[in-house]
Amino acid sequence: MTGTIKIEGKNLIFEIHGIDIILAIRKSITVPLDHVSSVSTDDLSWEPFQQLKVAGASLPGVIKDGMFLSKDGLLFFEMHDTKKCITVSLNNEKYKKIIFEVQDKELAAKIIRDALSNNLE
């Protein structure tokens, strides 16, 4: 199930829907736009043994929801379809990256990039 993103003021909000709220152990994540360092729409792979699950659910090829520890730090996943995910890299936040499935990843990335541009002005 895909999540949604929205911009409220100077914050980026990731909203999780349906059963994923239970699996990810979160309903939403809010981060200040000025903590976003980049947004990527590159396709991902499952890499089942590259991260250690801290809290959440993981079944390679099916679902990856919640907090995972990687060599880069703490990551948050909300992922069912790797081709529909955006990767948001963060500074000064609990998570180093949020990997989040959305309906239209190009549109989601554009919304975030536009908000980042407007936030700089």
C-alpha positions in Angstrom: 0.0 0.0 0.0 1.4 3.4 -0.9 1.7 6.3 1.5 1.3 10.0 0.8 3.5 13.0 1.3 2.4 16.5 2.0 4.0 19.9 2.7 2.6 21.8 5.7 4.4 25.1 6.3 8.1 24.3 6.5 7.6 20.6 7.2 7.5 17.5 5.0 5.0 14.9 6.3 5.0 11.2 5.3 1.7 9.6 6.0 1.4 5.9 6.3 -2.0 4.2 5.5 -3.8 1.0 6.3 -2.1 -2.1 7.8 1.2 -0.4 7.2 0.6 1.8 10.3 0.7 -1.3 12.4 3.6 -2.9 10.5 5.8 0.2 10.5 4.8 1.1 14.1 4.1 4.7 12.9 1.3 6.6 11.4 3.3 9.5 10.1 6.8 11.1 10.1 7.3 14.8 10.1 10.7 16.4 9.2 11.6 20.0 8.7 12.2 20.8 5.0 15.6 22.4 5.9 16.8 18.9 7.1 16.1 17.3 3.7 19.4 17.1 1.8 18.2 15.2 -1.3 15.4 13.3 -3.0 16.0 10.4 -5.3 13.6 8.4 -7.5 16.2 5.7 -8.4 14.8 2.2 -8.4 15.7 0.2 -5.4 16.5 -3.5 -4.7 15.4 -5.5 -1.7 18.9 -6.1 -0.3 17.5 -8.4 2.4 20.7 -8.8 4.5 22.0 -5.2 4.2 20.1 -3.8 7.1 19.2 -5.0 10.6 15.5 -4.7 11.5 15.1 -2.6 14.6 11.3 -2.4 14.6 8.7 -3.2 12.0 8.1 -5.9 9.4 10.2 -7.4 6.7 9.5 -10.1 4.1 11.9 -9.7 1.2 10.1 -9.1 -2.1 6.8 -8.4 -0.3 7.1 -5.8 2.4 9.7 -3.7 4.3 8.1 -1.4 6.9 9.7 0.3 9.9 13.2 1.1 11.3 16.3 -0.6 10.0 19.9 -0.1 10.9 22.4 0.0 8.1 26.1 0.9 7.8 24.9 4.5 7.0 22.8 4.7 10.1 19.1 4.4 10.9 16.7 4.1 7.9 12.9 4.1 7.7 11.2 2.0 5.1 7.6 2.0 3.9 8.0 -0.2 0.9 6.1 -2.9 -1.0 7.0 -2.1 -4.6 10.6 -1.0 -5.1 9.8 0.8 -8.4 7.4 3.2 -6.6 9.7 4.5 -3.8 11.4 7.8 -3.3 14.5 8.0 -1.1 14.7 11.2 1.0 18.1 11.8 2.6 18.2 13.8 5.8 20.6 15.8 8.0 20.2 16.3 11.7 17.4 13.8 12.0 16.9 10.4 13.7 16.7 8.7 10.3 19.5 9.1 7.7 17.1 8.2 5.0 13.4 7.6 4.5 12.5 5.2 1.8 8.8 5.7 1.1 6.4 4.2 -1.4 4.1 6.6 -3.2 1.6 6.3 -6.1 3.7 8.6 -8.4 7.3 8.9 -7.4 8.2 11.5 -10.0 5.4 13.8 -8.8 6.2 13.2 -5.1 9.9 14.1 -5.8 8.9 17.2 -7.7 6.6 18.4 -4.8 9.5 18.0 -2.3 12.1 19.6 -4.6 9.7 22.6 -5.3 9.1 23.0 -1.6 12.9 22.9 -1.0 13.4 25.6 -3.6 10.6 27.7 -2.1 12.1 27.2 1.4 15.4 28.7 0.3 13.8 31.9 -0.9 
